[in-house]
Amino acid sequence: MKQDRYRYYLRDLRDLIKERQQVLESRTDQDVFSKGIACGYNEVLQLFESQALTYEIDLKALDYDDFGFSPK
């Protein structure tokens, strides 16, 4: 049960970061600062995926199967 709570926490955090990244990238009036923030969000998402793979955590078990950065 506790494992589910952590999995849902990480999934929700990932979703919030992805949403913020997508909002910034979809804006037509992006300034350099907004582009930098969007790049930062992208870096964080890649770090989530990379660390999961490093620790041999199945991305599908975390509902992280839609990153799209590297082949599964």
MDTraj code that builds the backbone (N, CA, C; nanometers):
import mdtraj as md
import numpy as np

residues = "MET LYS GLN ASP ARG TYR ARG TYR TYR LEU ARG ASP LEU ARG ASP LEU ILE LYS GLU ARG GLN GLN VAL LEU GLU SER ARG THR ASP GLN ASP VAL PHE SER LYS GLY ILE ALA CYS GLY TYR ASN GLU VAL LEU GLN LEU PHE GLU SER GLN ALA LEU THR TYR GLU ILE ASP LEU LYS ALA LEU ASP TYR ASP ASP PHE GLY PHE SER PRO LYS".split()
xyz = np.array([
    [0.0829, -0.1194, 0.0000],
    [0.0000, 0.0000, 0.0000],
    [0.0871, 0.1255, 0.0000],
    [0.1917, 0.1269, 0.0834],
    [0.2797, 0.2425, 0.0898],
    [0.3532, 0.2622, -0.0425],
    [0.3892, 0.1515, -0.1074],
    [0.4554, 0.1606, -0.2376],
    [0.3658, 0.2297, -0.3394],
    [0.2367, 0.2018, -0.3344],
    [0.1432, 0.2669, -0.4257],
    [0.1420, 0.4170, -0.4043],
    [0.1489, 0.4586, -0.2802],
    [0.1483, 0.6019, -0.2510],
    [0.2699, 0.6693, -0.3147],
    [0.3867, 0.6078, -0.3044],
    [0.5072, 0.6642, -0.3656],
    [0.4975, 0.6640, -0.5178],
    [0.4456, 0.5564, -0.5721],
    [0.4304, 0.5485, -0.7178],
    [0.3368, 0.6575, -0.7670],
    [0.2250, 0.6766, -0.6982],
    [0.1289, 0.7812, -0.7389],
    [0.1876, 0.9208, -0.7204],
    [0.2640, 0.9389, -0.6135],
    [0.3296, 1.0672, -0.5896],
    [0.4241, 1.0998, -0.7052],
    [0.5089, 1.0035, -0.7405],
    [0.6036, 1.0264, -0.8489],
    [0.5331, 1.0470, -0.9825],
    [0.4280, 0.9719, -1.0064],
    [0.3531, 0.9877, -1.1309],
    [0.2886, 1.1255, -1.1386],
    [0.2274, 1.1677, -1.0290],
    [0.1630, 1.2992, -1.0286],
    [0.2653, 1.4113, -1.0435],
    [0.3784, 1.3975, -0.9772],
    [0.4833, 1.4977, -0.9892],
    [0.5334, 1.5050, -1.1332],
    [0.5550, 1.3901, -1.1937],
    [0.5966, 1.3851, -1.3338],
    [0.4929, 1.4527, -1.4224],
    [0.3644, 1.4236, -1.3991],
    [0.2578, 1.4826, -1.4814],
    [0.2523, 1.6342, -1.4665],
    [0.2703, 1.6839, -1.3451],
    [0.2700, 1.8282, -1.3238],
    [0.3864, 1.8952, -1.3959],
    [0.5028, 1.8334, -1.3904],
    [0.6195, 1.8890, -1.4600],
    [0.5968, 1.8870, -1.6107],
    [0.5427, 1.7759, -1.6621],
    [0.5149, 1.7675, -1.8062],
    [0.4137, 1.8733, -1.8497],
    [0.3099, 1.8929, -1.7701],
    [0.2089, 1.9940, -1.8037],
    [0.2695, 2.1330, -1.8100],
    [0.3507, 2.1657, -1.7117],
    [0.4137, 2.2984, -1.7102],
    [0.5075, 2.3155, -1.8285],
    [0.5809, 2.2104, -1.8611],
    [0.6700, 2.2159, -1.9766],
    [0.5907, 2.2394, -2.1049],
    [0.4816, 2.1657, -2.1215],
    [0.4011, 2.1780, -2.2430],
    [0.3369, 2.3155, -2.2548],
    [0.2920, 2.3710, -2.1439],
    [0.2328, 2.5050, -2.1466],
    [0.3368, 2.6068, -2.1927],
    [0.4560, 2.5981, -2.1352],
    [0.5616, 2.6917, -2.1741],
    [0.6004, 2.6759, -2.3208],
    [0.6113, 2.5515, -2.3673],
    [0.6519, 2.5282, -2.5051],
    [0.5441, 2.5683, -2.6051],
    [0.4183, 2.5684, -2.5632],
    [0.3097, 2.6016, -2.6555],
    [0.2853, 2.7524, -2.6668],
    [0.3434, 2.8289, -2.5760],
    [0.3242, 2.9742, -2.5807],
    [0.3922, 3.0333, -2.7030],
    [0.3234, 3.1247, -2.7685],
    [0.3805, 3.1887, -2.8867],
    [0.4659, 3.3094, -2.8501],
    [0.4507, 3.3584, -2.7290],
    [0.5251, 3.4766, -2.6856],
    [0.6404, 3.4407, -2.5922],
    [0.7075, 3.3296, -2.6218],
    [0.8152, 3.2833, -2.5350],
    [0.9323, 3.3810, -2.5361],
    [0.9793, 3.4137, -2.4181],
    [1.1034, 3.4888, -2.4073],
    [1.2135, 3.3900, -2.3691],
    [1.3334, 3.4392, -2.3619],
    [1.4477, 3.3533, -2.3314],
    [1.4309, 3.2855, -2.1957],
    [1.3780, 3.3574, -2.0986],
    [1.3583, 3.3024, -1.9652],
    [1.2614, 3.1838, -1.9686],
    [1.1482, 3.1988, -2.0384],
    [1.0487, 3.0907, -2.0484],
    [1.1072, 2.9697, -2.1193],
    [1.1854, 2.9930, -2.2237],
    [1.2501, 2.8820, -2.2949],
    [1.3471, 2.8095, -2.2017],
    [1.4160, 2.8854, -2.1179],
    [1.5086, 2.8243, -2.0226],
    [1.4372, 2.7390, -1.9197],
    [1.3243, 2.7872, -1.8718],
    [1.2458, 2.7096, -1.7758],
    [1.1958, 2.5802, -1.8410],
    [1.1470, 2.5894, -1.9656],
    [1.0999, 2.4707, -2.0373],
    [1.2132, 2.3696, -2.0535],
    [1.3334, 2.4172, -2.0831],
    [1.4491, 2.3280, -2.0938],
    [1.4805, 2.2633, -1.9586],
    [1.4649, 2.3400, -1.8522],
    [1.4871, 2.2858, -1.7183],
    [1.3891, 2.1746, -1.6842],
    [1.2622, 2.1955, -1.7189],
    [1.1621, 2.0907, -1.6966],
    [1.1982, 1.9654, -1.7755],
    [1.2416, 1.9838, -1.8981],
    [1.2812, 1.8711, -1.9817],
    [1.3974, 1.7957, -1.9179],
    [1.4929, 1.8688, -1.8643],
    [1.6083, 1.8079, -1.7979],
    [1.5638, 1.7260, -1.6762],
    [1.4709, 1.7785, -1.5988],
    [1.4207, 1.7073, -1.4809],
    [1.3501, 1.5776, -1.5232],
    [1.2700, 1.5836, -1.6286],
    [1.2012, 1.4639, -1.6761],
    [1.3010, 1.3583, -1.7235],
    [1.4062, 1.4015, -1.7912],
    [1.5091, 1.3072, -1.8344],
    [1.5805, 1.2464, -1.7140],
    [1.6002, 1.3264, -1.6107],
    [1.6644, 1.2767, -1.4893],
    [1.5778, 1.1719, -1.4193],
    [1.4472, 1.1956, -1.4133],
    [1.3558, 1.0958, -1.3564],
    [1.3726, 0.9622, -1.4288],
    [1.3696, 0.9678, -1.5618],
    [1.3801, 0.8452, -1.6401],
    [1.5166, 0.7802, -1.6219],
    [1.6215, 0.8581, -1.6297],
    [1.7570, 0.8054, -1.6191],
    [1.7798, 0.7355, -1.4852],
    [1.7350, 0.7974, -1.3778],
    [1.7536, 0.7379, -1.2459],
    [1.6726, 0.6095, -1.2299],
    [1.5538, 0.6079, -1.2845],
    [1.4739, 0.4852, -1.2780],
    [1.5461, 0.3723, -1.3507],
    [1.6010, 0.4016, -1.4672],
    [1.6736, 0.2996, -1.5420],
    [1.8013, 0.2577, -1.4696],
    [1.8699, 0.3523, -1.4079],
    [1.9917, 0.3219, -1.3329],
    [1.9628, 0.2261, -1.2179],
    [1.8521, 0.2476, -1.1507],
    [1.8146, 0.1624, -1.0375],
    [1.7320, 0.0416, -1.0798],
    [1.7254, 0.0197, -1.2107],
    [1.6517, -0.0937, -1.2684],
    [1.5073, -0.0980, -1.2222],
    [1.4465, 0.0199, -1.2196],
    [1.3047, 0.0313, -1.1861],
    [1.2269, 0.0308, -1.3161],
    [1.1317, -0.0581, -1.3247],
    [1.0495, -0.0686, -1.4445],
    [0.9662, 0.0588, -1.4603],
    [0.9877, 0.1302, -1.5694],
    [0.9157, 0.2556, -1.5919],
    [0.7648, 0.2338, -1.6016],
    [0.7245, 0.1206, -1.6541],
    [0.5808, 0.0924, -1.6636],
    [0.5196, 0.0737, -1.5247],
    [0.5960, 0.0206, -1.4311],
    [0.5457, 0.0029, -1.2951],
    [0.5204, 0.1376, -1.2285],
    [0.5914, 0.2396, -1.2729],
    [0.5735, 0.3744, -1.2196],
    [0.4779, 0.4575, -1.3059],
    [0.4184, 0.3942, -1.4060],
    [0.3354, 0.4654, -1.5031],
    [0.4167, 0.5723, -1.5754],
    [0.5437, 0.5434, -1.5992],
    [0.6344, 0.6363, -1.6678],
    [0.6667, 0.5840, -1.8072],
    [0.5773, 0.5114, -1.8673],
    [0.6079, 0.4479, -1.9949],
    [0.5887, 0.5402, -2.1148],
    [0.5681, 0.6696, -2.0914],
    [0.5459, 0.7607, -2.2038],
    [0.6455, 0.8757, -2.2069],
    [0.7647, 0.8548, -2.1531],
    [0.8649, 0.9615, -2.1556],
    [0.9052, 0.9937, -2.2985],
    [0.9389, 0.8903, -2.3735],
    [0.9770, 0.9122, -2.5124],
    [1.1209, 0.9573, -2.5322],
    [1.2025, 0.9591, -2.4291],
    [1.3413, 1.0031, -2.4454],
    [1.4310, 0.8925, -2.4961],
    [1.4087, 0.7722, -2.4511],
    [1.4961, 0.6629, -2.4922],
    [1.4121, 0.5389, -2.5188],
    [1.4635, 0.4480, -2.6009],
    [1.3873, 0.3264, -2.6303],
    [1.3722, 0.2397, -2.5073],
    [1.2601, 0.1740, -2.4959],
    [1.2319, 0.0879, -2.3810],
    [1.2658, -0.0556, -2.4162],
])
top = md.Topology()
chain = top.add_chain()
for i, resn in enumerate(residues, 1):
    res = top.add_residue(resn, chain, resSeq=i)
    for name in ("N", "CA", "C"):
        top.add_atom(name, md.element.get_by_symbol(name[0]), res)
traj = md.Trajectory(xyz[None], top)
